[in-house]
Amino acid sequence: MGKNDRPSDETWLGVMTLRNKGLEVSLPRPFQRELWDLMENNVLMTVFSRSEA
């Protein structure tokens, strides 16, 4: 049960879709920060994070 601070495939579960308008983000702040960097590059994407309970 040792998890690295680095994003793993399990943590990055979701669907990324390019959209012209609207941006729905459901990820922790650390991940959102990376998304903002993508937005600055004119890349709008919708990310849905799946949490297994």
Number of C-alpha atoms within 10 A of each C-alpha: 3 4 7 7 6 7 11 10 8 11 13 15 13 16 11 12 11 12 11 9 7 10 14 10 15 14 17 9 10 9 14 14 12 10 19 13 11 13 13 9 9 10 13 20 20 17 20 16 17 14 10 5 3
